[in-house]
Amino acid sequence: MIRALTGFSTRRPWRVIAVWGVLGVFLTIMGQALVFRVTQTDSAGFLPPEYDAAAALRIAREEFGAEPDSEAVTVLVARRDGKPLEDADRRRVEDVARGLSAARVEMPWTDEQIRGLSEDHSQVPRVALVTTAPDGSFALLGARLRGNSTDPGVHAVYRVFHDRAQREFGEAGLRTGFTGGLADVVERADAEKTTRTVVGLVMVGLIVLVNVVVFRSVLAAFVPLFAVSVVGGAATGTVVGAALLTGFALDPGTPGMIGTVLIGIGVDYFLFLLFRFREELRRRPEAHHRAVAADVAGRVGMAVTSAALTIVAAFATLGTASFGQFRVLGPSVAVSVLVMLVASLTLMPALLAVTGRRMFWPSRTLSKAGRPGAAARVGELVARRPLPVLVASVALLGALAVGAVGVRMDFGTGGTPRDTAAAATAREIAGVLPPGVSDPTTVYVSADDGRPLDPAGLEALRRALSGVAGVGEVAAPVLAADRTAARLDAYLTVDARSQPARDLVAGPVRQAVRAAAPAGTTPHVGGTAAVFADVATAVDRDLRTVFPVAAALIALILVVLLRSVAAPVVLMLSVGLCFAATFGASALVFQHLGGAPGVNFVLPLVLFLFVVALGTDYNILVGDRLREETADGGPVRAAVARAVRHTAPAVATAGVVLAASFGSLAVGADASTRQLGFATALGILLSAFVLSLLLVPAAAALLGRAMWWPVRGARSRKDEAGSVAVLPVGQGASRPL
């Protein structure tokens, strides 16, 4: 099947390139236009329905008309001279608020929207007075705008509303400030826009530079990046289309994660092909380049397929998670990697067949054999002194893993950069009112028998809730239209996004609500703190399930692929140690040294999948070459030296490219994104340079042909006991894949 695909692609390369070009452009446009229709920003929507916060959200929507994509903005209104608001000022505030609630906000169309595909978010906002500061220094309004908070169209609508409100309150002699919800999202996006652009250009430049340095060629530097960009757009469009057809909601970060993953692994797979293509062109200078391309694509395609399926299997296990954010991320990445795999077996071989030896122009490296370099020296070192190399590698990884001691999970959402106007407004509010005023914890009570609720029972619940330490104030109950459900807003004295708030809601608040709820009713606690408390529970349960399932599935794939029991054990132990080292280093940098409250709650799971899957990726490439060189006969350690020499350039280059792709996330303003970027980049570098080029080859040199037990790695002469024979650097040609 693999050879059939690669063979057809090298025989009919222009057809394959044309098909991918059309599909890539079409799916990219569709994906960009429709992605915001299938993303969901509310974390509570990803919780299983049996969780308390999910049940609270359901009542809010069914009984109180809460809209899934309704984004709140807190508007602060105060006098310009800093004096307390007078009665006339309060009346002007209410008049302007009513006017804003009656005026339609038209969405300005920009180049980011496509008419006919992009959604028109023009709407009439809902604006109402929430409270006035006890000292009368300002009034707070609540404004609600419908739409996905990550959609540029919604951002445009917010900016129009912001300017209108600022202008109309200014005409009334009042100043305004905006914070919370959509205001935070828009200002964070604006603050990061330049950084994202610069980082993206630097990442592309680094990938091009690495390829230029390695291949000394213009085409070899740009063709892989161009091809991967086309395929990445097609993969994102495929995932968005599948979500639209199936009704699944994606997390807003999923499309970005897909793009980052595919740029990294796509360039990696292309690099594997390029290195072997160059090697074979050197070895067979008289052969036609299409025949060489077909042979290389067929042989490397086996390793690439195995590596891709390992990633697919690892992320597919997230489908067993209970937390919806994980459950949709896994299949989305798996589908995207499958699209990239198909491209690796069709588009990439077709590009090799079309360009041929011109792929490496103007370099003259095809006309002369590769010179012994650092890769050959590393291979000789590992083969001559495998035990010290193995011990040093394990010691390094073990030392880094110690940082995981005392690690805590952080469920914060990153917030807004402190130098934005939204952050300044939030600080002004926090100086007068309790932190929970702008983000209350909401208690919903529903009657079990459908009868109207008793106001006296609700008042008793309000008094009990007010008596909980950490709850500053509880608003009067608000009844639903049919009086069978009620809502009580509790304003905490701590930030709703903090760990103390989650502990408060998960413990004392829920206990008090259950104890004081009127007879014949069912209470539920919702709000930001409640959502993240339940998310913590769901994530903890998923970690206990996904980790062993993913590890077992990857191990099974390795057993089938390598036809060995010993080699998969070595590989799984090595990637497990690499995961522990990466996680420990991340905890050390961000929590123990950086002062963060903990590591982001998704980090262990995402890091485990990426480090294990991608670390296995490189190990498969190296292990495949180790087995090939061992099968040639001769001393095992000489085979190890040759395998490292031939695979080190590809693995090292691929590791740097993939680490750069993920490392671009580490410079963002959002703390959780920085952690993910840093940790994943570090894990990939450790996997490439420590595991694949040092630890695993050293273990293979020590174990010899026992590494491939129960199937012998070679039918050659038996090694002499204790042989440390290694070919001199630069000698020993390998058999082609």
DOVEX-862621 format. One record per residue (C-alpha): z, y, x. Coordinates in steps of 0.5 Angstrom, whole numbers, padded with zeros to 4 digits, always signed. Each point is the difference from the previous one (the first is absolute). Example, Ala and Ser with C-alpha at 12.3 -4.5 7.8 and 13.67 -1.06 7.14 Angstrom:
<gudrens>
+0016-0009+0025 -0002+0007+0002 
</gudrens>
This chain:
<gudrens>
+0000+0000+0000 +0002+0005+0006 -0006-0002+0004 -0005+0001-0006 +0003+0007-0002 -0001+0002+0008 -0006-0003+0000 -0003+0003-0006 +0002+0007+0002 -0003-0001+0007 -0006-0002-0002 -0001+0005-0006 +0004+0006+0003 -0003+0006-0003 +0001-0003-0007 +0007-0001+0001 +0001+0007+0003 -0003+0003-0006 +0004-0004-0005 +0006+0002+0003 -0002+0007+0001 -0001+0000-0008 +0006-0003-0002 +0004+0004+0005 -0002+0006-0003 +0000-0002-0007 +0007-0003+0000 +0003+0006+0005 -0002+0005-0005 +0003-0004-0006 +0006-0001+0003 +0001+0007+0002 -0001+0002-0007 +0004-0005-0004 +0006-0001+0005 +0004+0004-0003 -0001-0003-0007 +0003-0007+0003 +0006+0003+0004 +0007+0001-0003 +0005+0004+0003 +0007-0002-0004 +0004-0005+0004 +0003-0002-0006 -0007-0002-0003 +0000-0006+0006 +0007-0003-0002 +0000-0006-0004 +0002+0001-0007 +0006-0003+0000 +0003+0005+0005 +0005+0006-0003 -0004+0005+0002 -0007-0003-0002 +0003-0001-0007 +0003+0008+0000 -0008+0002+0001 -0002-0004-0005 +0005+0003-0005 -0002+0007+0002 -0007-0001-0001 +0000-0004-0007 +0006+0005-0003 -0001+0006+0004 -0007+0001+0001 +0001+0000+0008 -0007-0001+0003 -0002-0004+0005 -0004+0005+0005 +0005+0006-0003 +0002+0004+0007 +0006+0005-0001 +0000+0006+0004 +0007+0004+0000 -0002+0008+0000 +0006+0005+0002 -0001+0007-0003 +0005+0005+0003 +0000+0008+0001 -0004+0003+0006 +0007+0004+0001 +0004-0006+0001 +0005+0002-0006 +0002-0005-0006 -0005+0000-0005 +0002+0004-0006 -0002-0002-0008 -0006+0004+0000 -0002-0004+0007 +0001-0006-0004 -0004+0002-0006 -0006+0001+0005 +0001-0007+0003 +0000-0003-0007 -0006+0004-0002 -0004-0001+0006 +0002-0008+0000 -0003+0000-0007 -0006+0003+0002 -0001-0005+0006 +0001-0005-0005 -0006+0002-0005 -0005+0002+0006 -0005-0006+0002 -0001-0001+0007 -0007-0001+0002 -0001-0005+0006 -0005+0004+0005 -0005-0005+0002 -0001-0001+0008 -0004-0004+0005 +0006-0006-0001 -0002-0001-0007 -0006-0003-0003 -0002+0002-0007 -0001-0006-0004 +0005-0004+0004 +0006+0004+0002 +0005+0001-0006 +0000+0007-0003 +0008+0002+0001 -0001+0006-0004 +0006+0001-0005 +0006+0004-0003 +0006-0001+0004 +0007-0001-0003 +0005+0006+0002 +0007+0000-0002 +0007+0004+0002 +0004-0006+0003 +0006+0004+0002 +0003+0007+0003 +0004+0000+0007 +0008+0001-0002 -0001+0007+0004 -0006+0002-0004 -0004+0001+0007 -0006-0004-0003 -0002-0004-0006 -0004-0007+0001 -0006-0002-0004 -0003-0007+0000 -0007-0001-0001 -0004-0006-0001 -0007-0001+0002 -0004-0007-0001 -0004-0004+0005 +0001-0004+0006 +0004+0004+0005 -0005-0002+0006 -0006+0002-0004 -0003+0006+0004 -0002+0002-0008 +0007+0001-0002 +0002+0003+0007 -0006+0006-0002 +0003+0000-0007 +0007+0001+0003 -0002+0006+0004 -0003+0003-0006 +0006+0000-0004 +0004+0002+0006 -0004+0006+0001 +0000+0002-0007 +0008-0001-0001 +0001+0004+0006 -0005+0005-0002 +0003+0001-0007 +0008+0000+0002 -0002+0005+0005 -0003+0004-0005 +0007+0000-0004 +0003+0002+0007 +0003-0007+0002 -0001-0005+0006 -0002-0007+0000 +0001-0006+0004 -0003-0007-0001 +0003-0007+0002 +0001-0007-0002 -0005-0005-0002 -0007+0002+0000 +0002+0007+0004 +0003-0005+0006 -0006-0004+0000 -0005+0005+0000 +0003+0004+0005 +0001-0006+0004 -0007-0001+0000 -0002+0007+0002 +0005+0000+0006 -0003-0007+0002 -0007+0002-0001 -0002+0002+0007 +0004-0005+0003 -0003-0005-0003 -0007+0003+0002 +0002+0000+0007 +0003-0007+0001 -0006-0003-0004 -0005+0004+0005 +0005-0002+0006 +0000-0008-0002 -0008+0000-0001 +0000+0004+0007 +0004-0005+0003 -0003-0006-0003 -0007+0002+0003 +0003+0002+0006 +0003-0007+0001 -0007-0003-0001 -0004+0005+0004 +0005-0002+0006 +0000-0008-0001 -0008+0000-0002 -0002+0006+0003 -0005+0001-0005 -0002+0005-0006 -0002-0006-0005 +0006-0004+0001 +0005+0006-0001 -0003+0002-0007 -0003-0006-0003 +0006-0004-0001 +0004+0007-0003 -0006+0001-0005 -0001-0007-0002 +0008+0000-0001 +0000+0006-0004 -0005-0002-0005 +0003-0007-0001 +0007+0003-0001 -0003+0005-0005 -0003-0006-0004 +0006-0004+0001 +0004+0006-0003 -0005+0000-0006 +0001-0007-0001 +0007+0000-0001 +0000+0006-0004 -0005-0003-0005 +0004-0007+0000 +0006+0004-0002 -0004+0004-0005 -0003-0006-0003 +0007-0004+0000 +0005+0006-0002 +0004-0001+0006 +0003+0007+0002 +0000+0001+0008 +0005+0004+0004 -0003+0006+0002 +0001-0002+0008 -0004-0006-0001 -0007+0003+0001 +0002+0004+0006 +0003-0007+0003 -0006-0004-0002 -0004+0006+0004 +0005-0001+0006 +0000-0007+0000 -0008-0001+0000 -0001+0005+0005 +0004-0004+0005 -0002-0007-0001 -0007+0002-0002 -0001+0003+0007 +0004-0006+0003 -0005-0005-0003 -0006+0004+0002 +0004+0000+0007 +0000-0007+0001 -0007-0001-0002 -0002+0005+0005 +0004-0002+0006 -0003-0007-0001 -0007+0002-0001 +0000+0004+0006 +0003-0006+0004 -0005-0005-0003 -0006+0006+0002 +0002+0000+0007 +0001-0008+0000 -0007-0001-0003 -0005+0006+0002 -0006-0004-0002 +0002-0001-0007 -0002+0004-0006 +0005+0005-0002 +0000-0003-0008 +0001-0007+0002 +0006+0002+0005 +0002+0004-0006 +0000-0006-0005 +0003-0004+0005 +0006+0005+0001 +0001+0002-0007 +0000-0008-0002 +0005-0001+0005 +0005+0006+0000 -0001+0000-0008 +0004-0007+0000 +0006+0004+0004 -0001+0006-0004 +0000-0004-0007 +0007-0003+0002 +0003+0006+0002 -0002+0004-0006 +0002-0006-0005 +0007+0000+0004 +0000+0008-0002 -0002-0002-0007 +0005-0005-0001 +0006+0004+0002 -0002+0005-0004 -0001-0004-0006 +0007-0002+0000 +0002+0006-0002 -0003-0002-0007 +0006-0004-0001 +0005+0007+0001 +0003+0002-0006 +0000+0008+0002 -0007+0002-0003 -0001+0004+0006 +0000-0006+0005 -0004-0004-0005 -0006+0005-0001 +0000+0001+0008 -0001-0007+0002 -0006-0002-0004 -0003+0007+0001 +0000-0001+0008 -0002-0007-0001 -0006+0002-0004 -0002+0005+0005 +0001-0004+0006 -0005-0005-0003 -0005+0005-0001 +0001+0002+0007 -0001-0008+0002 -0006+0000-0004 -0003+0006+0004 +0002-0003+0007 -0004-0006-0002 -0006+0004-0003 +0000+0007+0002 +0003+0000+0007 -0005-0006+0002 -0006+0004-0003 +0002+0006+0004 +0000-0004+0007 -0007-0003-0002 -0003+0007-0001 +0003+0003+0006 +0000-0006+0005 +0001+0003+0007 -0001+0007-0002 +0007-0001-0003 +0003+0001+0007 -0005+0006+0002 +0000+0003+0005 +0005-0004+0003 -0003-0005+0006 +0006-0005-0001 -0005-0005-0003 -0004-0001+0006 +0006-0002+0005 +0006-0004-0001 +0007+0003-0003 +0004+0001+0006 +0007-0003+0001 +0005+0005-0003 +0007+0001-0003 -0001-0005-0005 -0002-0005+0006 +0006+0002+0004 +0005-0001-0007 -0003-0007-0001 +0001-0002+0007 +0007+0002+0000 +0002-0003-0007 -0003-0007+0003 +0003+0001+0007 +0007+0002-0003 +0000-0002-0007 +0008-0001-0001 +0002+0007+0003 -0005+0003-0005 +0002-0004-0006 +0007+0002+0002 -0001+0007+0001 -0004+0001-0007 +0005-0004-0004 +0006+0005+0004 -0004+0006-0002 -0001-0002-0007 +0007-0002-0001 +0003+0006+0003 -0004+0004-0005 +0002-0004-0006 +0007+0001+0001 -0001+0007-0003 -0001-0003-0007 +0008-0001+0001 +0003+0004-0006 -0006+0002-0003 +0000+0003-0007 -0006+0001-0005 -0002+0007-0002 -0003+0001-0007 -0001+0008+0001 -0007+0002-0002 -0001+0005+0006 +0001+0007-0004 -0003+0006+0002 -0001+0003+0007 +0006+0005+0000 -0005+0006+0002 -0003+0000-0007 +0001+0005-0006 +0002-0006-0004 +0005-0002+0005 +0003+0007+0000 +0000+0000-0007 +0004-0006+0000 +0005+0002+0004 +0001+0007-0004 +0001-0005-0006 +0005-0004+0004 +0004+0005+0002 +0002+0002-0007 -0001-0006-0004 +0002-0008+0001 -0006-0004+0004 -0001-0004-0007 -0002+0006-0004 -0007-0001+0002 +0000-0007+0000 +0005-0003-0005 +0002-0007-0001 -0002-0002-0008 +0004-0005-0004 -0004-0003-0006 +0004-0003-0006 -0004-0004-0005 +0002-0003-0007 +0000-0008+0000 -0001+0000-0007 -0004+0006-0001 +0005+0004-0004 +0001+0008+0002 +0005+0001+0005 +0007+0003-0001 +0001+0006+0004 +0007-0001+0001 -0001-0006+0004 -0005+0004+0004 +0005+0005+0001 +0005-0005+0003 -0005-0003+0004 -0002+0007+0003 +0008+0001+0001 +0000-0006+0004 -0006+0001+0004 +0003+0007+0002 +0006-0003+0002 -0003-0004+0006 +0001+0003+0007 -0007+0003+0002 -0002+0002-0006 +0000+0008-0001 -0002+0001-0007 -0003-0004-0006 -0005+0003-0005 +0001-0001-0007 -0003-0006-0003 -0008+0001-0003 -0002-0004-0005 -0006-0003-0001 -0004+0001-0007 +0002-0006-0004 +0007+0001+0003 +0000-0007+0003 +0000+0002+0007 +0004+0005+0004 -0001+0003+0007 +0006+0003+0004 -0002+0004+0007 +0005-0001+0005 +0000+0005+0006 +0003-0003+0006 +0004+0004+0006 -0005-0003+0005 -0007+0000+0001 -0003-0005-0004 -0005-0003+0005 +0006-0002+0005 +0004-0006+0001 +0006+0003-0003 -0003+0001-0006 -0003-0007+0000 +0007-0003+0001 +0003+0004-0005 -0006-0001-0006 +0000-0008+0002 +0008+0000+0000 +0004+0004-0004 -0005+0004-0004 -0003-0007-0003 +0007-0003-0001 +0003+0006-0004 -0006+0000-0004 +0000-0007-0002 +0008+0000-0001 -0001+0007-0005 -0007-0002-0003 +0001+0000-0008 +0001-0007-0003 -0007-0002-0003 -0004+0003+0006 -0003-0001+0006 +0000+0005+0006 -0004+0001+0006 +0000+0005+0006 -0006+0003+0003 -0002+0006+0004 -0002+0000+0008 +0007-0003+0002 +0000-0006-0005 -0007-0001+0002 +0001-0001+0007 +0006-0004-0001 -0004-0005-0004 -0006+0000+0005 +0005-0001+0006 +0002-0007-0004 -0007-0002-0001 -0002+0001+0007 +0006-0004+0002 -0002-0005-0004 -0007+0000+0002 +0002+0000+0007 +0003-0007+0000 -0006-0003-0004 -0006+0003+0004 +0002-0001+0007 +0001-0007+0000 -0006-0001-0005 -0005+0004+0005 +0003-0003+0006 -0001-0007-0003 -0007+0002-0002 -0002+0003+0007 +0003-0006+0003 -0004-0005-0004 -0007+0004+0001 +0001-0001+0008 +0002-0007-0001 -0007-0001-0003 -0004+0005+0004 +0003-0003+0007 +0001-0007-0002 +0006+0000+0004 +0008+0000-0002 +0002+0003+0007 -0004+0006+0000 +0002+0003-0007 +0007-0001+0002 -0001+0004+0006 -0004+0005-0003 +0005+0001-0006 +0006+0001+0004 -0003+0005+0004 -0003+0004-0006 +0007-0001-0003 +0003+0003+0007 -0005+0006+0000 +0002+0002-0007 +0008+0000+0001 -0002+0004+0007 -0004+0005-0004 +0005+0000-0006 +0006+0001+0005 -0004+0006+0004 -0002+0003-0007 +0008+0000-0002 +0002+0003+0007 -0005+0005+0000 +0001+0003-0007 +0007-0002-0002 +0004-0001+0006 -0003+0006+0004 -0004+0004-0005 +0006+0001-0005 -0004-0003-0006 +0004-0003-0005 -0004-0007+0001 -0007-0003+0000 -0004+0001-0006 +0001-0006-0005 -0008-0002+0001 +0000+0000+0007 +0003-0007+0001 -0005-0004-0005 -0006+0004+0002 +0002+0000+0008 +0001-0008-0001 -0007-0001-0003 -0004+0005+0005 +0004-0003+0006 +0000-0007-0002 -0008+0000-0002 -0003+0005+0005 +0004-0003+0005 -0002-0007-0002 -0007+0003+0000 +0000+0002+0008 +0003-0007+0001 -0005-0004-0004 -0005+0004+0005 +0004-0002+0006 +0001-0007-0002 -0007-0002-0002 -0002+0002+0007 +0006-0003+0003 -0002-0007-0004 -0007+0001+0002 +0001+0001+0008 +0005-0006+0000 -0005-0004-0003 -0005+0002+0006 +0005-0005+0004 +0003+0002+0006 +0007+0003+0001 +0003+0003-0006 +0003+0006+0004 -0007+0001+0003 -0002+0000-0008 +0005+0005-0002 -0002+0005+0006 -0007-0001-0003 +0002+0001-0007 +0004+0006+0001 -0005+0003+0005 -0006+0000-0006 +0005+0002-0006 +0004+0005+0003 -0005+0006+0000 -0002-0002-0007 +0008-0001-0003 +0002+0006+0004 -0005+0005-0002 +0001-0003-0007 +0007+0001+0000 -0001+0008+0002 -0005+0001-0005 +0005-0003-0006 +0006+0003+0003 -0004+0007+0000 -0002-0001-0007 +0007-0002-0002 +0003+0005+0004 -0003+0006-0003 +0005-0001-0006 +0006+0001+0005 -0002+0008+0000 +0001+0001-0007 +0005+0005-0003 +0002-0006-0005 +0006-0004+0004 -0002-0007-0003 -0007+0001+0002 +0002+0002+0007 +0005-0006+0000 -0006-0005-0002 -0005+0003+0005 +0005+0000+0006 +0002-0007-0002 -0007-0003-0001 -0003+0003+0006 +0006-0003+0004 -0001-0007-0003 -0007+0000+0001 +0000+0002+0008 +0006-0005+0001 -0004-0005-0004 -0006+0001+0004 +0003+0001+0007 +0006-0004+0001 -0001-0005-0005 -0008-0002+0000 -0001+0002+0008 +0007-0002+0003 +0005-0005-0004 -0005-0004-0004 -0005-0002+0006 +0007-0001+0004 +0002-0005-0005 -0007-0003+0000 +0001-0001+0008 +0007-0003+0000 -0002-0005-0006 -0007-0002+0003 -0004-0004-0005 +0007-0001-0004 -0002+0006-0003 -0005-0003-0004 +0004-0006-0002 -0002-0005-0004 -0007+0002+0002 -0002+0000+0007 -0002+0007+0002 -0005-0004+0005 -0004-0006+0002 +0000+0002+0007 +0004-0003+0006 +0007+0000+0000 +0004+0006+0003 +0004-0002+0006 +0007+0001-0001 +0003+0006+0002 -0007+0003+0001 -0001+0008+0001 -0007+0000+0002 -0003+0006-0002 -0007+0002+0001 -0001+0007+0004 -0001+0006-0003 -0007+0001-0003 -0002-0008+0001 +0000-0005-0006 -0005+0001-0005 +0002-0002-0007 -0004-0004-0005 -0003+0005-0006 +0004+0000-0007 
</gudrens>
